[in-house]
Amino acid sequence: MKANIGKMDRFVRVIVSVPFLVYGIMEGSIIPLVVGIVILGTAVLGFCGLYTLLGVDTCKNKDKQGNCEI
């Protein structure tokens, strides 16, 4: 599983996940909570399965093996 999410993409994902998490916790709703956890999880891991399927890679800095430098 190679990282395919760049720094700016990670930052945006963290910012976007916060309202989902807060709403899910405050309202006791499971769907926004799960969406927030998934978005935050992809930011933490640096890997997005949907990006892999679509052939998208937002990582600009790669090392010699082609892995994303974080």
C-alpha positions as a printed Julia matrix, in Angstrom:
70×3 Matrix{Float64}:
   0.0    0.0     0.0
   1.89   3.03   -1.27
   0.95   6.5    -0.1
  -0.88   8.44   -2.79
  -2.04  11.51   -0.85
   0.07  14.67   -0.74
   0.5   17.12    2.12
  -2.14  19.62    1.01
  -4.64  16.84    0.32
  -4.03  15.44    3.81
  -4.53  18.86    5.38
  -7.83  19.36    3.54
  -9.04  15.9     4.55
  -8.34  16.62    8.22
 -10.21  19.95    8.02
 -13.16  18.33    6.2
 -13.37  15.41    8.63
 -13.74  17.58   11.76
 -17.33  18.79   11.08
 -18.44  15.24   10.29
 -16.93  13.94   13.51
 -18.36  16.76   15.63
 -21.82  16.42   14.12
 -21.76  12.64   14.48
 -20.77  12.87   18.14
 -23.12  15.75   19.04
 -26.19  14.27   17.34
 -25.38  10.64   18.03
 -25.61   9.87   14.32
 -23.49   6.98   13.11
 -23.28   7.82    9.38
 -21.51  11.21    9.69
 -19.28   9.73   12.37
 -18.19   6.87   10.09
 -17.67   9.27    7.16
 -15.5   11.5     9.38
 -13.48   8.52   10.62
 -12.89   7.25    7.07
 -11.79  10.69    5.82
  -9.5   11.18    8.82
  -8.14   7.63    8.44
  -7.14   8.22    4.82
  -5.38  11.43    5.88
  -3.46   9.66    8.65
  -2.49   6.69    6.49
  -1.73   8.78    3.4
  -3.52   6.24    1.24
  -6.86   6.45   -0.56
  -8.25   3.32   -2.2
 -10.53   5.35   -4.46
  -7.51   7.31   -5.73
  -5.87   3.99   -6.59
  -8.91   2.87   -8.58
  -9.06   6.19  -10.43
  -5.3    6.41  -10.98
  -4.97   9.66   -9.03
  -1.81  10.53   -7.07
  -1.58  13.93   -5.35
   1.85  13.23   -3.86
   4.37  15.59   -5.45
   7.57  14.49   -3.65
   8.64  10.92   -4.34
  11.72   9.1    -3.1
  13.92   6.87   -5.29
  11.55   3.9    -4.95
   8.55   6.01   -5.96
   7.07   6.26   -2.46
   5.53   9.49   -1.25
   7.77  11.52    1.05
   5.7   12.92    3.85
